[in-house]
Amino acid sequence: MKTREEILADIVMVIHEQLEIEAKDIKESDYLYEDLCLDSLEMMELVAWIEAFYGIEIDTDDIDQMYDMTIEELISMVEKFLN
């Protein structure tokens, strides 16, 4: 089971690669849409990566809620699915 810090590192890495934002500039308090400006395609790519990497399936309702989530809240959601 991954720790919260490992999940954070994984998500920061994929956002860094996907959006070309410096990893050091990505904070747990950043909102996926408002602060990091993930558009719908980038959000679906993030969802696909999370599902494949962690072997989980995120339902449509959770995906819709992700637009208003911070990275911290996303980590909590991933933890919920992993438990």
C-alpha positions in Angstrom: 0.0 0.0 0.0 1.3 3.4 -0.9 1.7 6.2 1.6 0.0 9.6 1.2 3.5 11.0 0.4 4.1 8.4 -2.4 0.6 9.1 -3.9 1.4 12.9 -3.8 4.8 12.3 -5.5 3.1 10.1 -8.2 0.4 12.7 -8.9 2.8 15.6 -9.0 5.0 13.6 -11.4 2.2 13.0 -13.9 0.9 16.6 -13.7 4.5 17.8 -14.2 4.8 15.6 -17.3 1.3 16.3 -18.6 1.3 20.1 -18.1 5.0 20.8 -18.1 4.7 22.6 -14.8 7.8 22.5 -12.6 7.1 19.8 -9.9 8.4 22.2 -7.2 5.6 24.7 -8.2 2.8 22.1 -7.7 1.2 22.2 -4.2 -1.3 20.0 -2.4 -3.5 23.1 -2.1 -3.7 23.6 -5.9 -7.0 23.1 -7.5 -6.9 20.9 -10.5 -9.0 23.2 -12.7 -8.7 26.6 -11.2 -5.0 26.7 -10.3 -3.5 24.1 -12.6 -5.9 24.8 -15.5 -6.5 21.2 -16.4 -8.9 21.1 -19.3 -11.3 18.3 -19.9 -8.9 16.3 -22.1 -6.1 16.7 -19.6 -8.5 15.7 -16.8 -9.4 12.5 -18.6 -5.7 11.7 -19.2 -5.1 12.2 -15.5 -8.0 9.9 -14.7 -6.8 7.3 -17.1 -3.3 7.4 -15.7 -4.6 7.1 -12.1 -6.9 4.2 -13.0 -4.1 2.3 -14.9 -1.3 3.1 -12.3 -3.3 2.2 -9.2 -5.6 -0.4 -10.8 -8.8 1.4 -9.7 -11.9 2.5 -11.5 -13.1 6.1 -10.9 -16.8 6.5 -11.6 -18.3 9.4 -13.5 -19.6 11.2 -10.5 -16.1 11.3 -8.9 -14.6 12.5 -12.2 -17.1 15.3 -12.3 -16.1 16.3 -8.8 -12.4 16.4 -9.7 -12.8 19.7 -11.4 -13.4 21.3 -8.0 -10.8 19.3 -6.2 -7.4 20.2 -4.8 -4.5 17.8 -5.2 -4.9 17.0 -1.5 -8.5 16.0 -2.1 -7.5 13.9 -5.1 -5.0 12.1 -2.9 -7.7 11.4 -0.4 -10.0 10.0 -3.1 -7.2 7.7 -4.4 -6.6 6.5 -0.8 -10.3 5.8 -0.5 -10.3 3.6 -3.6 -7.1 1.8 -2.5 -8.5 0.9 1.0 
